[in-house]
Amino acid sequence: MKLYRLYTEDKNREETEQAANVLFHAYTLSTAIGVWRGTKENSLCLEVFAQANELQTAWYKMKVLAAQIKTLNEQECVLLVELDARGEFV
């Protein structure tokens, strides 16, 4: 299982959620304070879990979403992270 995280500035949230809804049936959004080049900003973290049979597709979809958000928020870049994870529904 993998956990994918996308970090971006927290603006255009409604459009960000709409873009995520097209690509994923489930995800988590968290707010945070980020610092980019010494400047604080309201940040958004979008997380997606992917099972073994979804890994290639999920990574591709996250890259597509990252590119959409980068353009939408007029950012130099967004951070996309892939982590090994273990999870289950209890």
CORUR-V310659 format. One record per residue. N is the residue number from 1. RES is the residue in three letters. SS is DSSP state (alpha for helix, beta for strand, coil for the rest). D_CENTER is the distance of its C-alpha to the mean C-alpha in Angstrom with 2 decimals. Layout:
# CORUR-V310659
n=N res=RES ss=SS d_center=D_CENTER
n=N res=RES ss=SS d_center=D_CENTER
This chain:
# CORUR-V310659
n=1 res=MET ss=coil d_center=16.39
n=2 res=LYS ss=beta d_center=13.11
n=3 res=LEU ss=beta d_center=10.11
n=4 res=TYR ss=beta d_center=6.87
n=5 res=ARG ss=beta d_center=4.69
n=6 res=LEU ss=beta d_center=2.80
n=7 res=TYR ss=beta d_center=5.79
n=8 res=THR ss=beta d_center=7.66
n=9 res=GLU ss=beta d_center=10.96
n=10 res=ASP ss=coil d_center=11.47
n=11 res=LYS ss=coil d_center=13.46
n=12 res=ASN ss=coil d_center=13.77
n=13 res=ARG ss=alpha d_center=11.90
n=14 res=GLU ss=alpha d_center=13.96
n=15 res=GLU ss=alpha d_center=13.20
n=16 res=THR ss=alpha d_center=9.40
n=17 res=GLU ss=alpha d_center=10.11
n=18 res=GLN ss=alpha d_center=12.67
n=19 res=ALA ss=alpha d_center=10.68
n=20 res=ALA ss=alpha d_center=8.31
n=21 res=ASN ss=alpha d_center=11.75
n=22 res=VAL ss=alpha d_center=13.30
n=23 res=LEU ss=alpha d_center=11.21
n=24 res=PHE ss=coil d_center=10.71
n=25 res=HIS ss=coil d_center=13.44
n=26 res=ALA ss=coil d_center=11.68
n=27 res=TYR ss=coil d_center=8.54
n=28 res=THR ss=beta d_center=8.64
n=29 res=LEU ss=beta d_center=8.08
n=30 res=SER ss=beta d_center=9.87
n=31 res=THR ss=beta d_center=11.65
n=32 res=ALA ss=beta d_center=13.07
n=33 res=ILE ss=beta d_center=15.33
n=34 res=GLY ss=beta d_center=14.29
n=35 res=VAL ss=beta d_center=16.90
n=36 res=TRP ss=beta d_center=16.85
n=37 res=ARG ss=coil d_center=20.30
n=38 res=GLY ss=coil d_center=22.03
n=39 res=THR ss=beta d_center=20.80
n=40 res=LYS ss=beta d_center=19.08
n=41 res=GLU ss=beta d_center=16.50
n=42 res=ASN ss=beta d_center=14.77
n=43 res=SER ss=beta d_center=11.11
n=44 res=LEU ss=beta d_center=8.12
n=45 res=CYS ss=beta d_center=5.75
n=46 res=LEU ss=beta d_center=3.55
n=47 res=GLU ss=beta d_center=5.33
n=48 res=VAL ss=beta d_center=7.21
n=49 res=PHE ss=beta d_center=10.76
n=50 res=ALA ss=beta d_center=12.77
n=51 res=GLN ss=coil d_center=16.53
n=52 res=ALA ss=alpha d_center=18.74
n=53 res=ASN ss=alpha d_center=19.58
n=54 res=GLU ss=alpha d_center=16.02
n=55 res=LEU ss=alpha d_center=14.82
n=56 res=GLN ss=alpha d_center=15.65
n=57 res=THR ss=alpha d_center=14.40
n=58 res=ALA ss=alpha d_center=10.98
n=59 res=TRP ss=alpha d_center=10.50
n=60 res=TYR ss=alpha d_center=11.97
n=61 res=LYS ss=alpha d_center=9.91
n=62 res=MET ss=alpha d_center=6.57
n=63 res=LYS ss=alpha d_center=8.89
n=64 res=VAL ss=alpha d_center=10.23
n=65 res=LEU ss=alpha d_center=7.30
n=66 res=ALA ss=alpha d_center=6.77
n=67 res=ALA ss=alpha d_center=10.54
n=68 res=GLN ss=alpha d_center=10.87
n=69 res=ILE ss=alpha d_center=9.05
n=70 res=LYS ss=alpha d_center=11.06
n=71 res=THR ss=alpha d_center=14.07
n=72 res=LEU ss=alpha d_center=13.65
n=73 res=ASN ss=coil d_center=13.40
n=74 res=GLU ss=coil d_center=15.92
n=75 res=GLN ss=coil d_center=14.27
n=76 res=GLU ss=coil d_center=15.70
n=77 res=CYS ss=coil d_center=12.44
n=78 res=VAL ss=coil d_center=8.81
n=79 res=LEU ss=beta d_center=8.15
n=80 res=LEU ss=beta d_center=6.68
n=81 res=VAL ss=beta d_center=8.41
n=82 res=GLU ss=beta d_center=10.28
n=83 res=LEU ss=beta d_center=12.56
n=84 res=ASP ss=beta d_center=15.60
n=85 res=ALA ss=coil d_center=15.75
n=86 res=ARG ss=coil d_center=18.37
n=87 res=GLY ss=coil d_center=17.97
n=88 res=GLU ss=coil d_center=20.14
n=89 res=PHE ss=coil d_center=20.87
n=90 res=VAL ss=coil d_center=23.91
